[in-house]
């Protein structure tokens, strides 16, 4: 195992954030599906930041009800009925200031060395959503106004990675930063411009690093002309069309694949996040067709392409939350074909059993090698 040494200070030349990076994106409406909150609650301290003011102005220009709060306390006042409260929360965006604890970077295995959060919460309605067991309270989307403070943490962690930087197969990526752990940044980009700012910031570095994000949305237009210098990898999060019914409010699968090709044509390294892989009847035909569709879309390009394969799993806590949010969704979270897996922190997850996992993995590795021979599979989990 090769462990990367920390970069010498003279090699870390990440410039301070340019205020121009935090401007709102181009107001021309893209053709992709866009989430539009019913209201944006603006914490008082968020307006102390240029980016916070830009986001509030952008939302107001799009016709969203922008409510400036007298303090940083979010007065939600949601209905007592859980279903109505869920609907109100999902229609609400809060513009807040990320606290020091929220800005602290954490390792995020197996994806990246470090997790960097631009927001917390997602407006999509996926009935398998892992955030249901990770985030507490009503599922509102919180967007961070203090991007310069968020960005400041990144250079301090260059050369200090413990995940991909210590991987024999991925060390060449440099220090990796994942920007989509607790949100889908493309779902919010037309309102915030936060991801565009981060891509431009990392693209201006003179350092060995890679920014990563994954998305179920296709609104990538604002990213196509950014000087990314190959330091950002966009991954399309995909499931076959028959299973996309579990992904409410997201872009159609075909549009996501089209966005992947457009990003590749713009010079970005790209990837597939096939997740969560669902072993429902007919899965071989469904996922085989999905891989065929990707191969057809990328024909003639053969970009720098990675693949991440993540099987469906859940905890008892997330199952209870999801079944309350999406009763009757039809997603199988029963015991058949499942086994229990304990994490290093003692948490219990329900995953597919050994035989199912072996069958799934063999299929994906063979089909990807056949149809996308230039792709690199980063991990299977």
C-alpha positions as CSV (number, residue, x, y, z in Angstrom):
1,X,0.0,0.0,0.0
2,X,1.4,3.4,-1.1
3,X,0.6,6.3,1.2
4,X,0.8,9.8,-0.3
5,X,3.0,12.2,1.6
6,X,1.5,15.6,2.4
7,X,2.2,18.2,-0.2
8,X,5.0,20.6,0.6
9,X,3.6,24.1,1.3
10,X,5.3,25.6,-1.7
11,X,3.3,23.2,-4.0
12,X,-0.1,24.2,-2.6
13,X,-1.0,27.3,-4.6
14,X,-4.8,27.4,-4.2
15,X,-5.7,31.0,-4.6
16,X,-8.2,32.8,-2.4
17,X,-11.8,32.7,-3.7
18,X,-12.5,35.3,-6.3
19,X,-15.7,37.1,-5.4
20,X,-16.8,36.8,-9.0
21,X,-17.1,33.0,-8.5
22,X,-20.0,33.5,-6.1
23,X,-22.3,35.4,-8.6
24,X,-25.7,33.9,-9.5
25,X,-25.7,31.8,-12.6
26,X,-27.0,32.9,-16.0
27,X,-30.7,33.6,-15.7
28,X,-31.6,32.0,-19.0
29,X,-33.9,29.0,-18.1
30,X,-32.5,25.6,-19.1
31,X,-34.7,23.0,-20.7
32,X,-33.9,20.5,-17.9
33,X,-36.4,19.9,-15.1
34,X,-35.8,22.3,-12.2
35,X,-36.9,22.2,-8.6
36,X,-38.6,25.4,-7.5
37,X,-39.2,25.8,-3.8
38,X,-42.4,27.4,-2.6
39,X,-40.4,29.5,-0.1
40,X,-36.9,30.4,0.8
41,X,-36.2,31.2,4.5
42,X,-33.2,33.5,4.8
43,X,-31.3,33.5,8.1
44,X,-30.2,37.0,9.2
45,X,-26.5,36.2,9.1
46,X,-26.8,34.7,5.6
47,X,-27.3,38.2,4.2
48,X,-23.9,39.3,5.6
49,X,-22.3,37.2,2.8
50,X,-22.2,38.3,-0.9
51,X,-23.1,34.8,-2.0
52,X,-26.1,34.7,0.4
53,X,-27.4,37.9,-1.0
54,X,-26.9,36.7,-4.6
55,X,-28.9,33.5,-3.8
56,X,-31.7,35.4,-2.2
57,X,-31.9,37.8,-5.2
58,X,-31.8,34.9,-7.6
59,X,-34.7,33.1,-5.9
60,X,-36.8,36.3,-5.8
61,X,-36.1,36.9,-9.5
62,X,-37.5,33.4,-10.2
63,X,-40.7,34.2,-8.4
64,X,-40.0,32.3,-5.2
65,X,-41.4,33.7,-1.9
66,X,-38.2,34.9,-0.1
67,X,-38.7,35.4,3.7
68,X,-36.0,37.3,5.6
69,X,-35.9,36.1,9.2
70,X,-35.2,38.4,12.1
71,X,-32.6,36.0,13.4
72,X,-30.8,32.8,12.5
73,X,-33.5,30.6,14.0
74,X,-35.6,28.8,11.4
75,X,-39.3,29.2,12.5
76,X,-40.7,26.3,10.5
77,X,-44.2,26.1,11.9
78,X,-45.0,23.0,9.9
79,X,-48.4,21.2,10.3
80,X,-48.7,18.5,13.0
81,X,-49.8,16.0,10.4
82,X,-46.6,14.1,9.4
83,X,-47.5,13.8,5.7
84,X,-48.3,17.5,5.3
85,X,-45.3,18.4,7.3
86,X,-43.1,16.4,5.0
87,X,-44.6,18.0,1.9
88,X,-44.1,21.5,3.4
89,X,-40.5,20.7,4.3
90,X,-39.7,19.4,0.9
91,X,-41.0,22.6,-0.6
92,X,-38.8,24.8,1.6
93,X,-35.2,26.0,1.1
94,X,-33.3,27.7,3.9
95,X,-30.4,30.0,3.3
96,X,-28.1,29.7,6.3
97,X,-24.5,30.0,7.4
98,X,-22.5,26.8,7.8
99,X,-21.2,26.4,11.3
100,X,-17.6,25.5,12.0
101,X,-18.7,21.9,12.6
102,X,-20.5,21.8,9.2
103,X,-17.4,23.1,7.4
104,X,-15.1,20.6,8.9
105,X,-14.1,18.1,6.2
106,X,-14.6,14.4,6.9
107,X,-13.3,11.3,5.1
108,X,-16.0,9.7,2.9
109,X,-15.2,6.1,2.0
110,X,-15.2,4.7,-0.6
111,X,-15.9,7.8,-2.7
112,X,-13.3,10.4,-1.7
113,X,-10.7,11.6,0.7
114,X,-12.8,14.4,2.0
115,X,-16.5,15.5,2.0
116,X,-17.2,19.1,1.3
117,X,-20.8,20.3,1.8
118,X,-22.3,23.2,-0.2
119,X,-25.8,22.3,1.1
120,X,-27.7,19.8,3.2
121,X,-30.8,18.0,2.1
122,X,-32.2,17.2,-1.3
123,X,-35.5,18.3,-3.1
124,X,-35.9,14.9,-4.9
125,X,-38.3,12.3,-3.6
126,X,-36.4,9.0,-3.8
127,X,-38.1,6.2,-1.9
128,X,-34.7,4.6,-1.1
129,X,-33.0,7.9,0.0
130,X,-30.1,7.3,2.4
131,X,-30.4,10.8,3.7
132,X,-33.6,9.7,5.5
133,X,-31.4,7.9,8.0
134,X,-28.6,10.5,8.1
135,X,-30.2,13.9,8.6
136,X,-32.4,14.8,11.5
137,X,-35.6,16.8,11.6
138,X,-37.9,17.9,8.7
139,X,-36.3,17.3,5.3
140,X,-35.9,20.9,4.3
141,X,-32.9,21.8,2.0
142,X,-30.3,24.1,3.7
143,X,-28.0,26.0,1.4
144,X,-24.8,27.6,2.7
145,X,-24.2,31.3,2.2
146,X,-20.6,31.5,3.5
147,X,-18.9,29.8,0.6
148,X,-15.5,31.5,1.2
149,X,-15.3,29.9,4.7
150,X,-16.4,26.5,3.2
151,X,-13.7,26.8,0.5
152,X,-11.0,27.8,2.9
153,X,-10.9,24.3,4.3
154,X,-10.0,22.6,1.1
155,X,-6.4,23.6,0.6
156,X,-5.6,22.7,4.2
157,X,-6.4,19.1,3.4
158,X,-4.3,18.7,0.3
159,X,-2.1,15.7,0.5
160,X,-3.7,14.6,3.7
161,X,-6.2,12.1,2.3
162,X,-6.8,8.7,3.8
163,X,-9.2,7.1,1.4
164,X,-8.5,7.4,-2.4
165,X,-5.0,8.8,-1.7
166,X,-4.0,5.5,-0.1
167,X,-5.6,3.4,-2.8
168,X,-3.1,1.8,-5.3
169,X,-5.8,2.1,-8.0
170,X,-6.9,5.7,-7.3
171,X,-3.8,7.5,-6.0
172,X,-3.3,9.2,-9.4
173,X,-6.5,11.2,-8.8
174,X,-4.7,13.3,-6.1
175,X,-6.6,14.5,-3.1
176,X,-10.3,13.9,-3.8
177,X,-13.2,16.0,-2.6
178,X,-16.8,14.8,-2.8
179,X,-19.4,17.6,-3.1
180,X,-22.6,15.6,-3.2
181,X,-22.8,13.5,0.0
182,X,-25.7,15.4,1.7
183,X,-27.3,17.0,-1.3
184,X,-27.7,16.9,-5.1
185,X,-25.8,20.1,-6.2
186,X,-27.3,20.2,-9.7
187,X,-30.8,20.1,-8.3
188,X,-30.0,23.5,-6.6
189,X,-27.5,25.0,-9.1
190,X,-30.1,27.3,-10.9
191,X,-30.9,28.8,-7.5
192,X,-27.4,29.0,-6.0
193,X,-24.5,28.8,-8.4
194,X,-22.5,27.2,-5.6
195,X,-21.2,24.2,-7.6
196,X,-20.1,26.5,-10.4
197,X,-18.1,28.6,-7.9
198,X,-16.5,25.5,-6.4
199,X,-15.5,24.0,-9.8
200,X,-13.9,27.4,-10.9
201,X,-12.1,27.6,-7.5
202,X,-10.6,24.1,-7.8
203,X,-9.9,24.6,-11.5
204,X,-7.7,27.5,-10.6
205,X,-5.5,25.5,-8.3
206,X,-1.9,24.5,-9.0
207,X,-2.2,21.3,-7.0
208,X,-2.9,17.6,-7.5
209,X,-6.6,17.4,-6.6
210,X,-9.9,16.3,-8.0
211,X,-13.4,17.5,-7.1
212,X,-16.3,15.0,-7.6
213,X,-20.0,15.2,-7.6
214,X,-22.9,13.0,-8.6
215,X,-26.4,14.0,-9.7
216,X,-29.8,12.7,-10.7
217,X,-30.5,16.0,-12.5
218,X,-29.6,17.1,-16.0
219,X,-29.3,20.9,-15.5
220,X,-25.6,21.1,-16.2
221,X,-25.7,24.1,-18.6
222,X,-24.0,26.5,-16.2
223,X,-21.0,24.2,-15.9
224,X,-20.2,23.7,-19.5
225,X,-18.1,26.9,-20.0
226,X,-16.2,26.9,-16.7
227,X,-12.4,26.6,-16.7
228,X,-12.4,23.4,-14.8
229,X,-9.0,22.2,-16.1
230,X,-10.0,18.6,-15.8
231,X,-10.1,18.8,-12.0
232,X,-13.8,18.0,-11.6
233,X,-15.4,14.7,-12.3
234,X,-19.2,14.7,-12.9
235,X,-21.0,11.4,-12.4
236,X,-24.6,10.7,-13.5
237,X,-26.5,8.8,-10.9
238,X,-28.5,6.2,-12.8
239,X,-31.1,3.5,-12.5
240,X,-33.0,1.8,-15.4
241,X,-36.2,3.4,-16.5
242,X,-38.4,0.8,-14.8
243,X,-36.8,1.6,-11.4
244,X,-36.8,5.4,-12.0
245,X,-40.3,5.4,-10.5
246,X,-38.5,5.2,-7.1
247,X,-36.8,8.6,-8.0
248,X,-39.6,11.1,-7.8
249,X,-38.8,14.7,-8.9
250,X,-35.6,13.9,-10.7
251,X,-34.7,14.3,-14.4
252,X,-35.6,11.4,-16.8
253,X,-32.9,8.9,-17.1
254,X,-32.3,9.7,-20.8
255,X,-31.7,13.3,-20.0
256,X,-29.2,12.4,-17.3
257,X,-27.3,10.3,-19.8
258,X,-27.4,13.1,-22.3
259,X,-26.0,15.5,-19.7
260,X,-23.1,13.0,-19.1
261,X,-22.2,13.2,-22.8
262,X,-22.4,17.0,-22.9
263,X,-20.1,17.2,-19.9
264,X,-17.7,14.8,-21.5
265,X,-17.7,16.9,-24.7
266,X,-16.9,19.9,-22.5
267,X,-13.7,18.1,-21.4
268,X,-14.8,17.0,-18.0
269,X,-13.9,13.5,-16.7
270,X,-17.2,11.8,-16.2
271,X,-18.6,8.7,-14.4
272,X,-21.6,6.5,-13.7
273,X,-23.0,6.1,-10.3
274,X,-25.2,3.1,-10.7
275,X,-27.1,3.3,-7.5
276,X,-28.8,1.8,-5.8
277,X,-28.7,-1.4,-7.7
278,X,-32.1,-3.1,-7.1
279,X,-32.3,-6.9,-7.4
280,X,-36.0,-6.9,-8.5
281,X,-37.4,-9.4,-11.0
282,X,-36.0,-8.6,-14.5
283,X,-33.0,-6.7,-13.2
284,X,-30.6,-8.3,-15.7
285,X,-32.6,-6.9,-18.7
286,X,-33.2,-3.6,-17.0
287,X,-29.5,-2.9,-16.1
288,X,-28.2,-4.4,-19.3
289,X,-30.4,-2.0,-21.2
290,X,-29.1,0.9,-19.1
291,X,-25.5,0.1,-19.8
292,X,-26.3,-0.3,-23.5
293,X,-27.9,3.2,-23.5
294,X,-24.9,4.7,-21.9
295,X,-22.6,3.0,-24.4
296,X,-24.7,4.4,-27.3
297,X,-24.7,7.9,-25.9
298,X,-20.9,7.9,-25.4
299,X,-20.1,6.4,-28.8
300,X,-17.3,8.3,-30.6
301,X,-16.3,10.0,-27.4
302,X,-14.7,7.3,-25.2
303,X,-14.2,9.8,-22.4
304,X,-12.3,9.4,-19.1
305,X,-15.1,7.3,-17.6
306,X,-15.4,5.7,-14.1
307,X,-18.1,3.5,-12.7
308,X,-19.3,3.2,-9.1
309,X,-21.6,0.3,-8.3
310,X,-23.7,0.6,-5.1
311,X,-26.3,-2.0,-4.1
312,X,-29.5,-1.1,-2.3
313,X,-29.2,-1.2,1.5
314,X,-31.1,0.3,4.4
315,X,-31.2,0.6,8.2
316,X,-34.2,0.0,10.3
317,X,-34.3,3.7,11.0
318,X,-34.2,4.8,7.4
319,X,-36.8,2.1,6.5
320,X,-39.2,3.5,9.1
321,X,-38.7,7.0,7.8
322,X,-39.0,6.1,4.2
323,X,-42.1,4.0,4.7
324,X,-43.7,7.0,6.5
325,X,-42.7,9.3,3.6
326,X,-43.6,7.0,0.7
327,X,-46.2,4.5,1.8
328,X,-47.0,2.0,-1.0
329,X,-43.9,2.9,-3.0
330,X,-43.4,-0.8,-3.9
331,X,-39.7,-0.7,-3.1
332,X,-38.8,-4.1,-1.6
333,X,-37.3,-3.7,1.9
334,X,-38.3,-7.2,3.1
335,X,-36.0,-9.9,4.6
336,X,-35.8,-12.2,1.5
337,X,-32.3,-12.3,0.0
338,X,-31.0,-10.0,2.7
339,X,-28.4,-10.2,5.4
340,X,-27.2,-8.0,8.2
341,X,-23.9,-6.0,7.9
342,X,-22.4,-4.1,10.8
343,X,-20.3,-1.0,10.1
344,X,-17.1,-0.2,12.0
345,X,-19.2,2.2,14.1
346,X,-21.6,-0.6,15.1
347,X,-24.5,0.5,12.9
348,X,-26.6,-2.3,11.3
349,X,-27.5,-2.3,7.6
350,X,-29.6,-4.7,5.7
351,X,-27.8,-5.6,2.5
352,X,-28.3,-8.3,-0.2
353,X,-26.9,-11.7,0.9
354,X,-23.7,-13.3,-0.4
355,X,-25.3,-15.2,-3.3
356,X,-27.3,-12.2,-4.6
357,X,-24.2,-10.0,-4.3
358,X,-22.0,-12.5,-6.2
359,X,-24.6,-12.7,-9.0
360,X,-25.0,-9.0,-9.3
361,X,-21.3,-8.2,-9.3
362,X,-20.5,-10.8,-11.9
363,X,-23.2,-9.4,-14.2
364,X,-22.1,-5.8,-13.9
365,X,-18.4,-6.4,-14.3
366,X,-18.9,-8.6,-17.4
367,X,-21.5,-6.2,-19.0
368,X,-19.4,-3.1,-18.4
369,X,-16.2,-4.7,-19.7
370,X,-18.1,-5.7,-22.9
371,X,-20.0,-2.5,-23.6
372,X,-17.8,0.1,-22.0
373,X,-14.3,-1.3,-22.2
374,X,-12.6,2.0,-21.6
375,X,-14.3,2.5,-18.2
376,X,-12.7,1.9,-14.9
377,X,-14.8,0.4,-12.1
378,X,-13.8,2.2,-8.9
379,X,-15.5,0.1,-6.4
380,X,-18.4,-2.3,-5.7
381,X,-20.3,-2.1,-2.4
